[in-house]
């Protein structure tokens, strides 16, 4: 797991008590989460600096969306 993603997961757990869904979740849950992640990545890409966008998207494990 990439260091940035591991840091993000620790932050998520520490600040919000959340952990990513495990592999046993329903496919529908995974599809919904993937869609929210894509939407969030697009939103971040609209206003964040290149460095911030890259760090956030790297932590989420998603590619940088193209306009």
PyMOL Python script that loads the backbone (N, CA, C, O; Angstrom):
from pymol import cmd

cmd.read_pdbstr("""\
ATOM      1  N   UNK A   1       0.853  -1.170   0.000  1.00  0.00           N
ATOM      2  CA  UNK A   1       0.000   0.000   0.000  1.00  0.00           C
ATOM      3  C   UNK A   1       0.901   1.236   0.000  1.00  0.00           C
ATOM      4  O   UNK A   1       1.891   1.290   0.730  1.00  0.00           O
ATOM      5  N   UNK A   2       0.562   2.198  -0.798  1.00  0.00           N
ATOM      6  CA  UNK A   2       1.354   3.410  -0.896  1.00  0.00           C
ATOM      7  C   UNK A   2       1.341   4.158   0.442  1.00  0.00           C
ATOM      8  O   UNK A   2       0.353   4.130   1.175  1.00  0.00           O
ATOM      9  N   UNK A   3       2.454   4.824   0.739  1.00  0.00           N
ATOM     10  CA  UNK A   3       2.589   5.542   1.993  1.00  0.00           C
ATOM     11  C   UNK A   3       1.498   6.604   2.167  1.00  0.00           C
ATOM     12  O   UNK A   3       0.931   6.730   3.252  1.00  0.00           O
ATOM     13  N   UNK A   4       1.201   7.365   1.113  1.00  0.00           N
ATOM     14  CA  UNK A   4       0.178   8.415   1.202  1.00  0.00           C
ATOM     15  C   UNK A   4      -1.185   7.810   1.551  1.00  0.00           C
ATOM     16  O   UNK A   4      -1.925   8.371   2.359  1.00  0.00           O
ATOM     17  N   UNK A   5      -1.511   6.685   0.952  1.00  0.00           N
ATOM     18  CA  UNK A   5      -2.801   6.046   1.253  1.00  0.00           C
ATOM     19  C   UNK A   5      -2.830   5.550   2.693  1.00  0.00           C
ATOM     20  O   UNK A   5      -3.846   5.692   3.373  1.00  0.00           O
ATOM     21  N   UNK A   6      -1.737   4.974   3.162  1.00  0.00           N
ATOM     22  CA  UNK A   6      -1.680   4.501   4.542  1.00  0.00           C
ATOM     23  C   UNK A   6      -1.850   5.668   5.518  1.00  0.00           C
ATOM     24  O   UNK A   6      -2.555   5.545   6.520  1.00  0.00           O
ATOM     25  N   UNK A   7      -1.206   6.794   5.224  1.00  0.00           N
ATOM     26  CA  UNK A   7      -1.362   7.983   6.061  1.00  0.00           C
ATOM     27  C   UNK A   7      -2.816   8.453   6.080  1.00  0.00           C
ATOM     28  O   UNK A   7      -3.348   8.821   7.127  1.00  0.00           O
ATOM     29  N   UNK A   8      -3.443   8.433   4.918  1.00  0.00           N
ATOM     30  CA  UNK A   8      -4.851   8.834   4.814  1.00  0.00           C
ATOM     31  C   UNK A   8      -5.736   7.912   5.647  1.00  0.00           C
ATOM     32  O   UNK A   8      -6.624   8.384   6.358  1.00  0.00           O
ATOM     33  N   UNK A   9      -5.505   6.615   5.567  1.00  0.00           N
ATOM     34  CA  UNK A   9      -6.330   5.666   6.312  1.00  0.00           C
ATOM     35  C   UNK A   9      -6.179   5.862   7.821  1.00  0.00           C
ATOM     36  O   UNK A   9      -7.157   5.759   8.561  1.00  0.00           O
ATOM     37  N   UNK A  10      -4.963   6.142   8.276  1.00  0.00           N
ATOM     38  CA  UNK A  10      -4.734   6.412   9.698  1.00  0.00           C
ATOM     39  C   UNK A  10      -5.481   7.683  10.099  1.00  0.00           C
ATOM     40  O   UNK A  10      -6.144   7.713  11.136  1.00  0.00           O
ATOM     41  N   UNK A  11      -5.377   8.726   9.284  1.00  0.00           N
ATOM     42  CA  UNK A  11      -6.075   9.983   9.551  1.00  0.00           C
ATOM     43  C   UNK A  11      -7.587   9.768   9.596  1.00  0.00           C
ATOM     44  O   UNK A  11      -8.258  10.284  10.490  1.00  0.00           O
ATOM     45  N   UNK A  12      -8.118   9.024   8.658  1.00  0.00           N
ATOM     46  CA  UNK A  12      -9.550   8.746   8.586  1.00  0.00           C
ATOM     47  C   UNK A  12     -10.027   8.027   9.851  1.00  0.00           C
ATOM     48  O   UNK A  12     -11.063   8.370  10.419  1.00  0.00           O
ATOM     49  N   UNK A  13      -9.265   7.040  10.274  1.00  0.00           N
ATOM     50  CA  UNK A  13      -9.621   6.290  11.478  1.00  0.00           C
ATOM     51  C   UNK A  13      -9.525   7.177  12.713  1.00  0.00           C
ATOM     52  O   UNK A  13     -10.432   7.184  13.546  1.00  0.00           O
ATOM     53  N   UNK A  14      -8.439   7.918  12.834  1.00  0.00           N
ATOM     54  CA  UNK A  14      -8.206   8.749  14.015  1.00  0.00           C
ATOM     55  C   UNK A  14      -9.240   9.870  14.139  1.00  0.00           C
ATOM     56  O   UNK A  14      -9.740  10.129  15.234  1.00  0.00           O
ATOM     57  N   UNK A  15      -9.561  10.527  13.044  1.00  0.00           N
ATOM     58  CA  UNK A  15     -10.428  11.694  13.102  1.00  0.00           C
ATOM     59  C   UNK A  15     -11.917  11.384  12.992  1.00  0.00           C
ATOM     60  O   UNK A  15     -12.746  12.125  13.521  1.00  0.00           O
ATOM     61  N   UNK A  16     -12.257  10.307  12.316  1.00  0.00           N
ATOM     62  CA  UNK A  16     -13.670  10.023  12.069  1.00  0.00           C
ATOM     63  C   UNK A  16     -14.105   8.620  12.490  1.00  0.00           C
ATOM     64  O   UNK A  16     -15.290   8.291  12.433  1.00  0.00           O
ATOM     65  N   UNK A  17     -13.144   7.796  12.915  1.00  0.00           N
ATOM     66  CA  UNK A  17     -13.494   6.441  13.313  1.00  0.00           C
ATOM     67  C   UNK A  17     -13.959   5.587  12.157  1.00  0.00           C
ATOM     68  O   UNK A  17     -14.706   4.628  12.352  1.00  0.00           O
ATOM     69  N   UNK A  18     -13.525   5.924  10.948  1.00  0.00           N
ATOM     70  CA  UNK A  18     -13.961   5.203   9.749  1.00  0.00           C
ATOM     71  C   UNK A  18     -12.839   4.340   9.191  1.00  0.00           C
ATOM     72  O   UNK A  18     -11.658   4.672   9.299  1.00  0.00           O
ATOM     73  N   UNK A  19     -13.231   3.243   8.603  1.00  0.00           N
ATOM     74  CA  UNK A  19     -12.309   2.360   7.898  1.00  0.00           C
ATOM     75  C   UNK A  19     -12.923   2.055   6.534  1.00  0.00           C
ATOM     76  O   UNK A  19     -14.145   2.061   6.390  1.00  0.00           O
ATOM     77  N   UNK A  20     -12.085   1.788   5.532  1.00  0.00           N
ATOM     78  CA  UNK A  20     -12.625   1.430   4.213  1.00  0.00           C
ATOM     79  C   UNK A  20     -13.456   0.156   4.297  1.00  0.00           C
ATOM     80  O   UNK A  20     -13.271  -0.670   5.190  1.00  0.00           O
ATOM     81  N   UNK A  21     -14.367   0.019   3.355  1.00  0.00           N
ATOM     82  CA  UNK A  21     -15.148  -1.209   3.275  1.00  0.00           C
ATOM     83  C   UNK A  21     -14.220  -2.372   3.012  1.00  0.00           C
ATOM     84  O   UNK A  21     -13.230  -2.227   2.296  1.00  0.00           O
ATOM     85  N   UNK A  22     -14.529  -3.536   3.588  1.00  0.00           N
ATOM     86  CA  UNK A  22     -13.701  -4.701   3.320  1.00  0.00           C
ATOM     87  C   UNK A  22     -14.144  -5.371   2.023  1.00  0.00           C
ATOM     88  O   UNK A  22     -15.129  -4.967   1.404  1.00  0.00           O
ATOM     89  N   UNK A  23     -13.418  -6.376   1.633  1.00  0.00           N
ATOM     90  CA  UNK A  23     -13.682  -7.044   0.353  1.00  0.00           C
ATOM     91  C   UNK A  23     -14.962  -7.865   0.359  1.00  0.00           C
ATOM     92  O   UNK A  23     -15.413  -8.311  -0.696  1.00  0.00           O
ATOM     93  N   UNK A  24     -15.554  -8.071   1.530  1.00  0.00           N
ATOM     94  CA  UNK A  24     -16.751  -8.903   1.591  1.00  0.00           C
ATOM     95  C   UNK A  24     -18.036  -8.100   1.387  1.00  0.00           C
ATOM     96  O   UNK A  24     -19.131  -8.656   1.471  1.00  0.00           O
ATOM     97  N   UNK A  25     -17.912  -6.798   1.120  1.00  0.00           N
ATOM     98  CA  UNK A  25     -19.114  -5.998   0.943  1.00  0.00           C
ATOM     99  C   UNK A  25     -19.810  -6.359  -0.360  1.00  0.00           C
ATOM    100  O   UNK A  25     -19.202  -6.892  -1.289  1.00  0.00           O
ATOM    101  N   UNK A  26     -21.069  -6.063  -0.402  1.00  0.00           N
ATOM    102  CA  UNK A  26     -21.901  -6.276  -1.579  1.00  0.00           C
ATOM    103  C   UNK A  26     -21.341  -5.496  -2.769  1.00  0.00           C
ATOM    104  O   UNK A  26     -20.824  -4.392  -2.594  1.00  0.00           O
ATOM    105  N   UNK A  27     -21.438  -6.054  -3.967  1.00  0.00           N
ATOM    106  CA  UNK A  27     -20.969  -5.363  -5.177  1.00  0.00           C
ATOM    107  C   UNK A  27     -21.646  -4.016  -5.350  1.00  0.00           C
ATOM    108  O   UNK A  27     -21.015  -3.062  -5.805  1.00  0.00           O
ATOM    109  N   UNK A  28     -22.919  -3.922  -4.997  1.00  0.00           N
ATOM    110  CA  UNK A  28     -23.638  -2.657  -5.132  1.00  0.00           C
ATOM    111  C   UNK A  28     -22.998  -1.593  -4.252  1.00  0.00           C
ATOM    112  O   UNK A  28     -22.870  -0.444  -4.675  1.00  0.00           O
ATOM    113  N   UNK A  29     -22.592  -1.954  -3.028  1.00  0.00           N
ATOM    114  CA  UNK A  29     -21.907  -1.007  -2.151  1.00  0.00           C
ATOM    115  C   UNK A  29     -20.602  -0.550  -2.780  1.00  0.00           C
ATOM    116  O   UNK A  29     -20.271   0.635  -2.730  1.00  0.00           O
ATOM    117  N   UNK A  30     -19.867  -1.462  -3.362  1.00  0.00           N
ATOM    118  CA  UNK A  30     -18.604  -1.120  -4.011  1.00  0.00           C
ATOM    119  C   UNK A  30     -18.805  -0.194  -5.195  1.00  0.00           C
ATOM    120  O   UNK A  30     -18.017   0.728  -5.405  1.00  0.00           O
ATOM    121  N   UNK A  31     -19.845  -0.429  -5.963  1.00  0.00           N
ATOM    122  CA  UNK A  31     -20.142   0.435  -7.108  1.00  0.00           C
ATOM    123  C   UNK A  31     -20.545   1.833  -6.654  1.00  0.00           C
ATOM    124  O   UNK A  31     -20.150   2.828  -7.262  1.00  0.00           O
ATOM    125  N   UNK A  32     -21.326   1.904  -5.592  1.00  0.00           N
ATOM    126  CA  UNK A  32     -21.743   3.201  -5.068  1.00  0.00           C
ATOM    127  C   UNK A  32     -20.529   3.964  -4.543  1.00  0.00           C
ATOM    128  O   UNK A  32     -20.362   5.149  -4.834  1.00  0.00           O
ATOM    129  N   UNK A  33     -19.687   3.287  -3.772  1.00  0.00           N
ATOM    130  CA  UNK A  33     -18.481   3.924  -3.249  1.00  0.00           C
ATOM    131  C   UNK A  33     -17.575   4.387  -4.378  1.00  0.00           C
ATOM    132  O   UNK A  33     -17.019   5.483  -4.305  1.00  0.00           O
ATOM    133  N   UNK A  34     -17.414   3.583  -5.413  1.00  0.00           N
ATOM    134  CA  UNK A  34     -16.579   3.959  -6.556  1.00  0.00           C
ATOM    135  C   UNK A  34     -17.135   5.204  -7.244  1.00  0.00           C
ATOM    136  O   UNK A  34     -16.371   6.078  -7.652  1.00  0.00           O
ATOM    137  N   UNK A  35     -18.444   5.291  -7.372  1.00  0.00           N
ATOM    138  CA  UNK A  35     -19.054   6.461  -8.003  1.00  0.00           C
ATOM    139  C   UNK A  35     -18.846   7.709  -7.158  1.00  0.00           C
ATOM    140  O   UNK A  35     -18.513   8.768  -7.691  1.00  0.00           O
ATOM    141  N   UNK A  36     -19.038   7.599  -5.850  1.00  0.00           N
ATOM    142  CA  UNK A  36     -18.788   8.743  -4.962  1.00  0.00           C
ATOM    143  C   UNK A  36     -17.324   9.165  -5.018  1.00  0.00           C
ATOM    144  O   UNK A  36     -17.017  10.357  -5.008  1.00  0.00           O
ATOM    145  N   UNK A  37     -16.435   8.204  -5.076  1.00  0.00           N
ATOM    146  CA  UNK A  37     -15.005   8.514  -5.156  1.00  0.00           C
ATOM    147  C   UNK A  37     -14.701   9.253  -6.448  1.00  0.00           C
ATOM    148  O   UNK A  37     -13.952  10.230  -6.437  1.00  0.00           O
ATOM    149  N   UNK A  38     -15.272   8.803  -7.566  1.00  0.00           N
ATOM    150  CA  UNK A  38     -15.066   9.494  -8.848  1.00  0.00           C
ATOM    151  C   UNK A  38     -15.607  10.920  -8.799  1.00  0.00           C
ATOM    152  O   UNK A  38     -14.963  11.847  -9.291  1.00  0.00           O
ATOM    153  N   UNK A  39     -16.783  11.098  -8.208  1.00  0.00           N
ATOM    154  CA  UNK A  39     -17.365  12.430  -8.100  1.00  0.00           C
ATOM    155  C   UNK A  39     -16.505  13.333  -7.217  1.00  0.00           C
ATOM    156  O   UNK A  39     -16.284  14.497  -7.550  1.00  0.00           O
ATOM    157  N   UNK A  40     -16.026  12.811  -6.111  1.00  0.00           N
ATOM    158  CA  UNK A  40     -15.181  13.583  -5.218  1.00  0.00           C
ATOM    159  C   UNK A  40     -13.870  13.959  -5.910  1.00  0.00           C
ATOM    160  O   UNK A  40     -13.396  15.088  -5.777  1.00  0.00           O
ATOM    161  N   UNK A  41     -13.291  13.023  -6.641  1.00  0.00           N
ATOM    162  CA  UNK A  41     -12.046  13.298  -7.362  1.00  0.00           C
ATOM    163  C   UNK A  41     -12.261  14.418  -8.383  1.00  0.00           C
ATOM    164  O   UNK A  41     -11.402  15.285  -8.537  1.00  0.00           O
ATOM    165  N   UNK A  42     -13.381  14.406  -9.068  1.00  0.00           N
ATOM    166  CA  UNK A  42     -13.690  15.464 -10.026  1.00  0.00           C
ATOM    167  C   UNK A  42     -13.853  16.803  -9.340  1.00  0.00           C
ATOM    168  O   UNK A  42     -13.398  17.827  -9.850  1.00  0.00           O
ATOM    169  N   UNK A  43     -14.504  16.801  -8.179  1.00  0.00           N
ATOM    170  CA  UNK A  43     -14.710  18.030  -7.421  1.00  0.00           C
ATOM    171  C   UNK A  43     -13.387  18.601  -6.937  1.00  0.00           C
ATOM    172  O   UNK A  43     -13.142  19.800  -7.068  1.00  0.00           O
ATOM    173  N   UNK A  44     -12.536  17.757  -6.381  1.00  0.00           N
ATOM    174  CA  UNK A  44     -11.229  18.211  -5.901  1.00  0.00           C
ATOM    175  C   UNK A  44     -10.425  18.782  -7.050  1.00  0.00           C
ATOM    176  O   UNK A  44      -9.745  19.795  -6.887  1.00  0.00           O
ATOM    177  N   UNK A  45     -10.490  18.152  -8.197  1.00  0.00           N
ATOM    178  CA  UNK A  45      -9.698  18.569  -9.353  1.00  0.00           C
ATOM    179  C   UNK A  45     -10.099  19.941  -9.883  1.00  0.00           C
ATOM    180  O   UNK A  45      -9.307  20.605 -10.552  1.00  0.00           O
ATOM    181  N   UNK A  46     -11.327  20.367  -9.586  1.00  0.00           N
ATOM    182  CA  UNK A  46     -11.793  21.658 -10.085  1.00  0.00           C
ATOM    183  C   UNK A  46     -11.149  22.839  -9.385  1.00  0.00           C
ATOM    184  O   UNK A  46     -10.974  23.888 -10.004  1.00  0.00           O
ATOM    185  N   UNK A  47     -10.792  22.705  -8.121  1.00  0.00           N
ATOM    186  CA  UNK A  47     -10.326  23.876  -7.384  1.00  0.00           C
ATOM    187  C   UNK A  47      -8.971  23.713  -6.698  1.00  0.00           C
ATOM    188  O   UNK A  47      -8.329  24.716  -6.385  1.00  0.00           O
ATOM    189  N   UNK A  48      -8.528  22.515  -6.460  1.00  0.00           N
ATOM    190  CA  UNK A  48      -7.299  22.296  -5.704  1.00  0.00           C
ATOM    191  C   UNK A  48      -6.071  22.581  -6.556  1.00  0.00           C
ATOM    192  O   UNK A  48      -6.091  22.456  -7.781  1.00  0.00           O
ATOM    193  N   UNK A  49      -5.005  22.968  -5.869  1.00  0.00           N
ATOM    194  CA  UNK A  49      -3.728  23.109  -6.571  1.00  0.00           C
ATOM    195  C   UNK A  49      -3.319  21.731  -7.085  1.00  0.00           C
ATOM    196  O   UNK A  49      -3.821  20.712  -6.612  1.00  0.00           O
ATOM    197  N   UNK A  50      -2.424  21.705  -8.037  1.00  0.00           N
ATOM    198  CA  UNK A  50      -1.982  20.430  -8.599  1.00  0.00           C
ATOM    199  C   UNK A  50      -1.400  19.520  -7.523  1.00  0.00           C
ATOM    200  O   UNK A  50      -1.684  18.322  -7.502  1.00  0.00           O
ATOM    201  N   UNK A  51      -0.584  20.085  -6.625  1.00  0.00           N
ATOM    202  CA  UNK A  51       0.031  19.272  -5.574  1.00  0.00           C
ATOM    203  C   UNK A  51      -1.005  18.701  -4.621  1.00  0.00           C
ATOM    204  O   UNK A  51      -0.961  17.515  -4.294  1.00  0.00           O
ATOM    205  N   UNK A  52      -1.946  19.541  -4.168  1.00  0.00           N
ATOM    206  CA  UNK A  52      -2.982  19.066  -3.258  1.00  0.00           C
ATOM    207  C   UNK A  52      -3.845  18.015  -3.936  1.00  0.00           C
ATOM    208  O   UNK A  52      -4.147  16.979  -3.343  1.00  0.00           O
ATOM    209  N   UNK A  53      -4.239  18.275  -5.168  1.00  0.00           N
ATOM    210  CA  UNK A  53      -5.064  17.317  -5.910  1.00  0.00           C
ATOM    211  C   UNK A  53      -4.353  15.977  -6.024  1.00  0.00           C
ATOM    212  O   UNK A  53      -4.956  14.930  -5.788  1.00  0.00           O
ATOM    213  N   UNK A  54      -3.076  16.005  -6.385  1.00  0.00           N
ATOM    214  CA  UNK A  54      -2.323  14.765  -6.541  1.00  0.00           C
ATOM    215  C   UNK A  54      -2.228  13.992  -5.232  1.00  0.00           C
ATOM    216  O   UNK A  54      -2.349  12.767  -5.230  1.00  0.00           O
ATOM    217  N   UNK A  55      -2.014  14.693  -4.114  1.00  0.00           N
ATOM    218  CA  UNK A  55      -1.928  14.024  -2.809  1.00  0.00           C
ATOM    219  C   UNK A  55      -3.267  13.403  -2.423  1.00  0.00           C
ATOM    220  O   UNK A  55      -3.314  12.257  -1.975  1.00  0.00           O
ATOM    221  N   UNK A  56      -4.338  14.141  -2.592  1.00  0.00           N
ATOM    222  CA  UNK A  56      -5.661  13.635  -2.232  1.00  0.00           C
ATOM    223  C   UNK A  56      -6.028  12.427  -3.085  1.00  0.00           C
ATOM    224  O   UNK A  56      -6.464  11.402  -2.562  1.00  0.00           O
ATOM    225  N   UNK A  57      -5.852  12.547  -4.379  1.00  0.00           N
ATOM    226  CA  UNK A  57      -6.236  11.450  -5.266  1.00  0.00           C
ATOM    227  C   UNK A  57      -5.342  10.235  -5.076  1.00  0.00           C
ATOM    228  O   UNK A  57      -5.799   9.098  -5.191  1.00  0.00           O
ATOM    229  N   UNK A  58      -4.076  10.473  -4.786  1.00  0.00           N
ATOM    230  CA  UNK A  58      -3.171   9.363  -4.502  1.00  0.00           C
ATOM    231  C   UNK A  58      -3.612   8.627  -3.240  1.00  0.00           C
ATOM    232  O   UNK A  58      -3.608   7.397  -3.196  1.00  0.00           O
ATOM    233  N   UNK A  59      -3.992   9.391  -2.217  1.00  0.00           N
ATOM    234  CA  UNK A  59      -4.456   8.782  -0.969  1.00  0.00           C
ATOM    235  C   UNK A  59      -5.726   7.969  -1.187  1.00  0.00           C
ATOM    236  O   UNK A  59      -5.929   6.942  -0.539  1.00  0.00           O
ATOM    237  N   UNK A  60      -6.574   8.423  -2.092  1.00  0.00           N
ATOM    238  CA  UNK A  60      -7.806   7.696  -2.399  1.00  0.00           C
ATOM    239  C   UNK A  60      -7.573   6.518  -3.331  1.00  0.00           C
ATOM    240  O   UNK A  60      -8.434   5.651  -3.482  1.00  0.00           O
ATOM    241  N   UNK A  61      -6.412   6.497  -3.948  1.00  0.00           N
ATOM    242  CA  UNK A  61      -6.101   5.410  -4.877  1.00  0.00           C
ATOM    243  C   UNK A  61      -6.808   5.521  -6.202  1.00  0.00           C
ATOM    244  O   UNK A  61      -7.131   4.510  -6.825  1.00  0.00           O
ATOM    245  N   UNK A  62      -7.058   6.769  -6.651  1.00  0.00           N
ATOM    246  CA  UNK A  62      -7.732   6.983  -7.930  1.00  0.00           C
ATOM    247  C   UNK A  62      -6.845   7.785  -8.864  1.00  0.00           C
ATOM    248  O   UNK A  62      -5.945   8.503  -8.426  1.00  0.00           O
ATOM    249  N   UNK A  63      -7.107   7.656 -10.140  1.00  0.00           N
ATOM    250  CA  UNK A  63      -6.393   8.427 -11.148  1.00  0.00           C
ATOM    251  C   UNK A  63      -6.937   9.855 -11.182  1.00  0.00           C
ATOM    252  O   UNK A  63      -8.077  10.116 -10.800  1.00  0.00           O
ATOM    253  N   UNK A  64      -6.096  10.760 -11.646  1.00  0.00           N
ATOM    254  CA  UNK A  64      -6.526  12.140 -11.793  1.00  0.00           C
ATOM    255  C   UNK A  64      -7.527  12.201 -12.925  1.00  0.00           C
ATOM    256  O   UNK A  64      -7.217  11.788 -14.042  1.00  0.00           O
ATOM    257  N   UNK A  65      -8.741  12.717 -12.658  1.00  0.00           N
ATOM    258  CA  UNK A  65      -9.747  12.786 -13.718  1.00  0.00           C
ATOM    259  C   UNK A  65      -9.357  13.799 -14.780  1.00  0.00           C
ATOM    260  O   UNK A  65      -8.718  14.810 -14.488  1.00  0.00           O
ATOM    261  N   UNK A  66      -9.738  13.521 -15.984  1.00  0.00           N
ATOM    262  CA  UNK A  66      -9.474  14.462 -17.077  1.00  0.00           C
ATOM    263  C   UNK A  66     -10.747  15.234 -17.362  1.00  0.00           C
ATOM    264  O   UNK A  66     -11.842  14.672 -17.332  1.00  0.00           O
ATOM    265  N   UNK A  67     -10.601  16.549 -17.645  1.00  0.00           N
ATOM    266  CA  UNK A  67     -11.800  17.384 -17.878  1.00  0.00           C
ATOM    267  C   UNK A  67     -12.554  16.983 -19.122  1.00  0.00           C
ATOM    268  O   UNK A  67     -13.576  17.587 -19.447  1.00  0.00           O
TER     269      UNK A  67
END
""", "prot")
cmd.dss("prot")
cmd.show_as("cartoon", "prot")
cmd.util.cbc("prot")
cmd.orient("prot")
